[in-house]
Amino acid sequence: MDRTAENAGDPAPGRTGTSVAEVVARRVSCRAYKTDPVPEAHLLQILEAARLAPSACNQQPWRFAVVREPGLRRRIVEEGFLPGIKMTWAIDAPVHVVVGMETSFLTHSLGASVSGVDYPWVDIGIAGEHLVLAATELGLGTCWIGWIKPKAIARIVDWPRSMKPVVVITVGYPSEAELGKLPTSRRKALDEIVRWF
Ligand SMILES: Cc1cc2nc3c(=O)[nH]c(=O)nc-3n(C[C@H](O)[C@H](O)[C@H](O)COP(=O)(O)O)c2cc1C
């Protein structure tokens, strides 16, 4: 059996289907955006996909701040991103979704203290990727940004202390150059990451 499966899920040439495998294969990080606004119906659709994500004990610890206001987006990039990686392109993304965690769930911290697994982080990752895949299906580009200063971003979106920003996901229509971009980032072969029993 060929377990490298490097092209698993690739849509046939010229096709842009919407099966989960096809959407997963089509998603790439988008780092150049058109300034066209994203219709609110699309934003509601991708937030709904995030809302439906599974979570440990169904705690749904995710919270979202949808930032469209240009001045706030600029502040997120200039004050809320850590230095060292050039990410000024994010200013042009018409939407920044701050994905954060409500930290006050006792069940979550209790669970983590027993099992050693920090469930809310897992939950946030699932919800974020639901949002990203739903956006991909709609032809939107996205990029996860984890190189952030959570406290600065919490100030910008006026979140209380119990809510911690975890990532920012940029959302918008990819620029022409990005549209031709193929998923080129190298992935480890299945043999490197899977053990079969
Ligand atoms: C949790 C997380 C944090 C990330 N943080 C950043 C970031 O701060 N800046 C950035 O440009 N890309 C960031 N990325 C995007 C990754 O660099 C990208 O997903 C990876 O290189 C694979 O490329 P691809 O998304 O195009 O397949 C992040 C991705 C994830 C999942």
The ligand as an ORCA input file, in Angstrom:
! r2SCAN-3c Opt
* xyz 0 1
  C      -0.973     27.995     15.029
  C      -0.369     28.611     13.782
  C       0.346     29.775     13.883
  C       0.874     30.379     12.730
  N       1.482     31.588     12.835
  C       1.883     32.235     11.731
  C       2.408     33.559     11.820
  O       2.532     34.132     12.901
  N       2.759     34.188     10.659
  C       2.600     33.592      9.434
  O       2.915     34.227      8.423
  N       2.121     32.325      9.318
  C       1.744     31.648     10.425
  N       1.199     30.392     10.330
  C       1.078     29.764      8.996
  C       2.117     28.640      8.820
  O       3.366     29.221      8.571
  C       1.668     27.741      7.652
  O       0.436     27.152      7.971
  C       2.670     26.648      7.355
  O       3.905     27.175      6.931
  C       2.165     25.705      6.261
  O       1.903     26.433      5.085
  P       0.446     26.458      4.440
  O      -0.513     26.984      5.490
  O       0.517     27.371      3.245
  O       0.088     25.058      4.046
  C       0.716     29.757     11.458
  C      -0.007     28.559     11.385
  C      -0.551     27.997     12.513
  C      -1.362     26.733     12.387
*
